[in-house]
Protein backbone atom coordinates (compact mmCIF):
# COMPACT_ATOMS: atom_id res chain seq x y z
CA UNK A 1 0.00 0.00 0.00
CA UNK A 2 1.11 3.50 -0.73
CA UNK A 3 0.20 6.33 1.63
CA UNK A 4 -0.73 8.49 -1.34
CA UNK A 5 -3.34 5.96 -2.49
CA UNK A 6 -5.03 5.39 0.86
CA UNK A 7 -8.46 6.78 1.53
CA UNK A 8 -10.25 7.11 4.82
CA UNK A 9 -12.93 4.71 3.60
CA UNK A 10 -10.37 2.05 2.63
CA UNK A 11 -8.73 2.12 6.03
CA UNK A 12 -12.04 2.17 7.91
CA UNK A 13 -13.26 -0.84 5.93
CA UNK A 14 -10.07 -2.71 6.79
CA UNK A 15 -10.47 -1.87 10.47
CA UNK A 16 -14.05 -3.19 10.43
CA UNK A 17 -12.99 -6.32 8.56
CA UNK A 18 -10.17 -7.04 11.01
CA UNK A 19 -12.36 -6.40 14.03
CA UNK A 20 -15.06 -8.82 12.89
CA UNK A 21 -12.67 -11.40 11.51
CA UNK A 22 -10.45 -11.51 14.58
CA UNK A 23 -13.44 -11.84 16.88
CA UNK A 24 -14.83 -14.71 14.79
CA UNK A 25 -11.46 -16.49 14.56
CA UNK A 26 -10.96 -16.26 18.31
CA UNK A 27 -14.52 -17.35 19.06
CA UNK A 28 -14.16 -20.36 16.76
CA UNK A 29 -10.82 -21.30 18.30
CA UNK A 30 -8.96 -20.82 15.03
CA UNK A 31 -6.53 -18.39 16.66
CA UNK A 32 -5.33 -18.17 20.22
CA UNK A 33 -6.15 -15.39 22.62
CA UNK A 34 -2.53 -14.22 22.35
CA UNK A 35 -2.82 -14.04 18.57
CA UNK A 36 -6.03 -12.09 18.94
CA UNK A 37 -4.47 -9.61 21.34
CA UNK A 38 -1.36 -9.11 19.23
CA UNK A 39 -3.42 -8.65 16.07
CA UNK A 40 -5.39 -6.00 17.94
CA UNK A 41 -2.26 -3.85 17.78
CA UNK A 42 -2.56 -3.84 14.00
CA UNK A 43 -6.24 -3.03 14.21
CA UNK A 44 -5.46 -0.16 16.58
CA UNK A 45 -2.70 1.04 14.30
CA UNK A 46 -5.10 1.10 11.37
CA UNK A 47 -7.58 3.09 13.44
CA UNK A 48 -4.83 5.59 14.18
CA UNK A 49 -3.99 5.70 10.48
CA UNK A 50 -7.64 6.47 9.69
CA UNK A 51 -7.56 9.29 12.23
CA UNK A 52 -4.42 10.74 10.67
CA UNK A 53 -5.98 10.66 7.22
CA UNK A 54 -9.19 12.22 8.52
CA UNK A 55 -7.19 15.03 10.13
CA UNK A 56 -5.46 15.75 6.85
CA UNK A 57 -1.98 14.85 8.08
CA UNK A 58 0.67 14.93 5.34
CA UNK A 59 1.13 11.83 3.23
CA UNK A 60 4.74 11.65 4.50
CA UNK A 61 3.53 11.23 8.10
CA UNK A 62 0.84 8.79 7.01
CA UNK A 63 3.52 6.86 5.13
CA UNK A 64 5.76 6.76 8.19
CA UNK A 65 2.92 5.40 10.30
CA UNK A 66 2.07 2.86 7.59
CA UNK A 67 5.69 1.64 7.44
CA UNK A 68 5.82 1.26 11.22
CA UNK A 69 2.53 -0.61 11.17
CA UNK A 70 3.82 -2.90 8.43
CA UNK A 71 6.92 -3.69 10.51
CA UNK A 72 4.77 -4.40 13.57
CA UNK A 73 2.53 -6.69 11.52
CA UNK A 74 5.63 -8.55 10.30
CA UNK A 75 6.79 -9.17 13.86
CA UNK A 76 3.32 -10.39 14.83
CA UNK A 77 3.27 -12.67 11.79
CA UNK A 78 6.60 -14.17 12.85
CA UNK A 79 5.28 -14.81 16.36
CA UNK A 80 1.94 -16.19 15.16
CA UNK A 81 2.45 -17.76 11.71
CA UNK A 82 -1.10 -19.13 11.48
CA UNK A 83 -2.67 -15.71 12.04
CA UNK A 84 -2.08 -14.20 8.60
CA UNK A 85 -3.37 -17.18 6.62
CA UNK A 86 -6.43 -17.42 8.90
CA UNK A 87 -7.28 -13.77 8.32
CA UNK A 88 -6.60 -14.06 4.58
CA UNK A 89 -8.86 -17.10 4.33
CA UNK A 90 -11.69 -15.02 5.76
CA UNK A 91 -11.66 -12.52 2.89
C-alpha positions in Angstrom: 0.0 0.0 0.0 1.1 3.5 -0.7 0.2 6.3 1.6 -0.7 8.5 -1.3 -3.3 6.0 -2.5 -5.0 5.4 0.9 -8.5 6.8 1.5 -10.2 7.1 4.8 -12.9 4.7 3.6 -10.4 2.0 2.6 -8.7 2.1 6.0 -12.0 2.2 7.9 -13.3 -0.8 5.9 -10.1 -2.7 6.8 -10.5 -1.9 10.5 -14.0 -3.2 10.4 -13.0 -6.3 8.6 -10.2 -7.0 11.0 -12.4 -6.4 14.0 -15.1 -8.8 12.9 -12.7 -11.4 11.5 -10.4 -11.5 14.6 -13.4 -11.8 16.9 -14.8 -14.7 14.8 -11.5 -16.5 14.6 -11.0 -16.3 18.3 -14.5 -17.3 19.1 -14.2 -20.4 16.8 -10.8 -21.3 18.3 -9.0 -20.8 15.0 -6.5 -18.4 16.7 -5.3 -18.2 20.2 -6.2 -15.4 22.6 -2.5 -14.2 22.4 -2.8 -14.0 18.6 -6.0 -12.1 18.9 -4.5 -9.6 21.3 -1.4 -9.1 19.2 -3.4 -8.6 16.1 -5.4 -6.0 17.9 -2.3 -3.9 17.8 -2.6 -3.8 14.0 -6.2 -3.0 14.2 -5.5 -0.2 16.6 -2.7 1.0 14.3 -5.1 1.1 11.4 -7.6 3.1 13.4 -4.8 5.6 14.2 -4.0 5.7 10.5 -7.6 6.5 9.7 -7.6 9.3 12.2 -4.4 10.7 10.7 -6.0 10.7 7.2 -9.2 12.2 8.5 -7.2 15.0 10.1 -5.5 15.8 6.9 -2.0 14.9 8.1 0.7 14.9 5.3 1.1 11.8 3.2 4.7 11.7 4.5 3.5 11.2 8.1 0.8 8.8 7.0 3.5 6.9 5.1 5.8 6.8 8.2 2.9 5.4 10.3 2.1 2.9 7.6 5.7 1.6 7.4 5.8 1.3 11.2 2.5 -0.6 11.2 3.8 -2.9 8.4 6.9 -3.7 10.5 4.8 -4.4 13.6 2.5 -6.7 11.5 5.6 -8.6 10.3 6.8 -9.2 13.9 3.3 -10.4 14.8 3.3 -12.7 11.8 6.6 -14.2 12.8 5.3 -14.8 16.4 1.9 -16.2 15.2 2.5 -17.8 11.7 -1.1 -19.1 11.5 -2.7 -15.7 12.0 -2.1 -14.2 8.6 -3.4 -17.2 6.6 -6.4 -17.4 8.9 -7.3 -13.8 8.3 -6.6 -14.1 4.6 -8.9 -17.1 4.3 -11.7 -15.0 5.8 -11.7 -12.5 2.9 
